[in-house]
Structure formats: C-alpha cells, structure tokens
Amino acid sequence: MNKTAAVLQALAANEKRSVNDVLRDAVAAHPGRGKRPLPKGIGKYRSGQSGIAQNIRKILRKDIQEGK
C-alpha cells in the first residue's frame, strides 16, 4: 500500500466513514482548474443547420436521388 492510500484509510477510520465517502467529499470540495479545453476539431465542421439528426433520412434520400 502506498503512503497516500494509507493516509486515506487512516482518515476514513478516524472519521468512521468509508474511503469512498472521504474521496467523494474531497472531489466535491475541490474547485478544479476551471473548464477543460475542448478537443481539437469540436465545432470545426459545424454546418449551421439545425435538425440534421432528425432529418438525416430525408437528407440522405435527397442526396442519393441527386447522385451526390
């Protein structure tokens, strides 16, 4: 067992809580580093059209008929 795990288990035992509860509270209390950057390419191919997912069959059917 590493030092961090031993300290975590000792803290949980002192507080009569599970290690998971201690970790959950620690993560919830940690402010983080702000928002994570989005992966490259997100939004790069945005068409500007809404409803593509709902109309995909119509769009594909039309493209096939037009030979695209």
VENSUL-V74566 format. One record per pair of residues at least 24 apart in sequence whose ideal C-beta (glycine too) atoms are under 10 Angstrom apart, sorted by the first residue. I is the first residue (numbers start at 0). J is the second residue. If there is no record, write none. Layout:
I,J / I,J
This chain:
none
